[in-house]
Amino acid sequence: MGMTMTVGIAGLGAIGLPLARALDAGIDGLRLIAVATRDTDRARGRVAGFRTPPRVVDLADLAEADIVVEAAPAAVFERIAKPPIEAGRVLVPASVGALLSRMHLVARARETGARIIVPTGALLGLDAVRAAAEGRVDSVTIESRKPPAGLAGAPYLVAHGIEVTGLTTPLLVFRGNALDAAAGFPANVNVAAALALAGIGPERTLVEIWADPGVTRNTHTIRVEAEAARFTMTIEGVPSAENPRTGLLTPLSVLACLRGLVSTLKIGT
């Protein structure tokens, strides 16, 4: 295509760092120019060995890039998202759950000409869900089973006094809609949020979260009842060693999303 888009990344953890390394290694049409993290000295150390080290900047300055990838704690989501939206850039959020309660950002992007592109993340089948949602969809359910360590400390568990350490059998810790799940498990349900946005919305998308000592992978099962199709899909994602709340597939999904923005041939809707 002959077009090169510049990229800025907020966060250099389990998602941002592998993504930054892949971009530095070379992706046609994409060039990493900036990163931003809470600890700037650590960030400089992490990118010092890159072939072309990006600048370490403040969050607001990431909007100088054509594409801003949000890969940071959900608590700073709005600080990351606002500048590129105001500048009419492309925002690729990994913390999709944080977007559900901030749909005013989507409205603002519509006004400024910005785009918000949600990557598939550690999920599968979003193309099928999006296609089905063009017609009538009766129900969408996602059941997530995670090793207890990957759920420990979630605000919902703390607020309800639910203890997941030392479990010997699976425990259903949450059942409700995707909007409530995102508020209670901000680091755990980005997959449910992406599913909700692809399908019938966060209030109608049912979420079950299990702390399961019998699994070593983050396991998500999606069930869809629609006029055009009925389907069930299960994915078992390998948790990141750096952050068990994040799957190894997530940074790869973001990378695939970025490739799709500059590719001559793009597969999938």
N, C-alpha and C positions, 0 to 999 in steps of 0.2 A: 504493500500500500504506500510505502514511502513516508509514512507518518510516524513520528516518535512522540509519545506522550510521557510527560514527566510524572514521577510518583513521589509522594511524601508518606511516611509511615508514622503513626502515633503509637508508640509502644514497641519495645524490643524484647518481648517475652516469648512464650511458647508459640505464638503466632507470628509476631512481627519480625523476630530475628531470623527464623528459617526463610521467611519471605524476602527479607532484605538480602540475605546471602544468595538466594536464587536470582534475584534481580541483578545483583552485582556480578554474578557469574555470566550474565548476558542473556537477555530475552529480546528478540527482535521487536522493535516498536515501543519498548518500554525503557525508561532510564530513571533510576533512583537518584534523587537529588537532595533529599532531606529526611531526617528522622527527628522525633521529639519524644522525650521520656521525662519522668519525674527526676531521675538522677542523671544529670548531664555528663558528669565525669565518667560514670559507668558506661553511658552510651558511647562516648568518645572511645573508650577502651574496646568496646565490642565491635566497632566498625573500623578501628585503626588498621587492621590487616586486610581490609577490602582492597580490591584492585583500584576502585575509584571511590574512596570514602565519601559518603554523603555529608552534608553539613548537619550539625546538631543545632536545632533551632527551638524557639518557643512554639507552643502549640498553634498559636494564631498564624505564625509564619509558614506553616505547612501549606496554607492556602495558595502559596506561590506556585505550587505544583498543579498540574492538570487533574491529577487523581490523588485523593487523600484516603488512605486506608486507616480505619480506626481499629486498633488491636490493643486496647488499653482497658483498665478496669472500668466497669459501667458507671462508676461514680463521676467520672470526668467526661462522660459521653458528650454532653451538650457543649462543653468548652471546646471539644475537638470538632464537633459537627458544624457549629454555627459559622466559623470563618469561611470554610469552603462553600457552604451553601450561599452565604452572602456574596461570595465572589463568583458564583455561577459555575463552580467546579463540579467534578464527579466525586461523590462520597461513597466509599465502599465500607460499610460497617460490619465488623465481626460481632460486636455486642448488640445483636439484633433485638434482644429482649428489651434493651434500653430504649429502642425506637418505639415500641408499642405504646408507651405512655407519653410519647413526645411527637404525636402525629402533626403538631403545629409546624414541625420542621419540614415535613413533606409539603404542607401548604405553602410555606415560605420558599421552598425550592421551586415550586410551580411558578412563583412570582419572579424569582431571580434567574430562572433558566438552568438552575443546577439539576443534577441527576443524583438519585440515591439508588445504588445498585446493590442488592443484598445477595451475597454469595450463598451457595447451597450449604456450605459448612460441613459438619459431620453428619449430614443427612443424605437421603437418596430419594429419588422419585418426585422432586418438586415439579419437573416438567409435566408429569402425569397429573399431578394435583392441579396445576395451573390450567391445563387443558380441560380437566373435568369441571373446573370452576367456571368455565365459559357457559356451562349448562347448569342444570339443577344438581346440587350436592346436598344429600340428606344429613350426613354426619362425617366428621373427621376426628379420629382419636389417635393420640400418640402415647405409647407406654414406654417410659424410660427407666431402665435398670442400670444402676451404677454401683461400683464398689463403695462401701460406706465412707471411705476416706475422701472420695470425690465429692461428697455432699456435706461433710462436716463443716459446721460454722455458717451454713446458709441461714439468712435472717428468719425464714419461716420456722426452721427447726429451733432456733434460739428462742423465738417469741412463744413457741408452743411447748417448750421444754422437752423436745424430742431428742433422745440420745441414740446415736447410730453406731458408736464405737462398741465393740464387743458383741455385735449381733452374730447369732448362729443360724438364723433363718431369715428369709426375705421379709422386709417390713414396708408396707405401703405408707409413705410419709406424706403424700399429697394427692388429692384428687379434686380437680376443679378446672376452670377455664385457663386459657393461655395467658390472659392478662394478669390474673392473680398469681399464676405460676412464675411469670417474669418478675413480679414484685417480690415474691418470696424466695426465689432462687436465681438471683441476677447473674450468677456465674455458671449456671447449669442448664438453662433452658433456652439458649439461643436457637437450638434446633426447633423447639416448639414454636418459637416466635416466627421463624422463617416459614414454617409450615402454615401458621395462621395467616400470614400475609399472602402466601401463595394461594390459599384456599378460601375459606368461608369467614375469615376474620377471627380476632382473638377471643371474642366473647362466646362464639359458638364452637371453637376448637377445644376438645376435651383433653386434658393432660393427666396422666398418672405417673407419679415418680416413686420408684422403689429403691430403697437401700438394700442391696443384695450382696451378702458376703460370698455367695456362690459364683459371682461373675468377676472376671478380671478385666473385662472390656466394657466400655460404655455402650449399652445395647438399646437401640430404639426400634420399636415396632409401630408402624403406621397402618391404620385401618381406615379405608375410605369407602363410603356407600354413596354412589352417585347415579344419576340417570344414565350416563354413558358407560359406566364401568363400576365394578366392585373390585378392589384390590387391597392386598396386605403385603407390606414390605418390612423386612428386618435388616438392620445393619449392626454389626459389632465393631465398634471403633477402638483402636488401641489408644489408651490414654498417654498423654505426653509425660515423660519422666520429670520434666521441669514443673508441670502443672497438671495434676490428674483430672482437673475439671475440664481440660481441653484435650481433644483428640488429635492424633497425628495427622488425620485427614484434613483438619480445618485449614492450616496454612496452605496445603496443596490446593484446596478448593478456592481459596482467595487468589492464588496464583493463576489457576485456570480461569477464574473470573476476569482477571486483568488481561490475560491473553485474548480472551473473547472480545475485549474492547478494541483491540488493534488487529485482529486476525482477518485475513481475506475470507477464509472459510470458517464459519462458526457452527458448531454442532449443537443441536438442542434449542428449545425455544427460549 
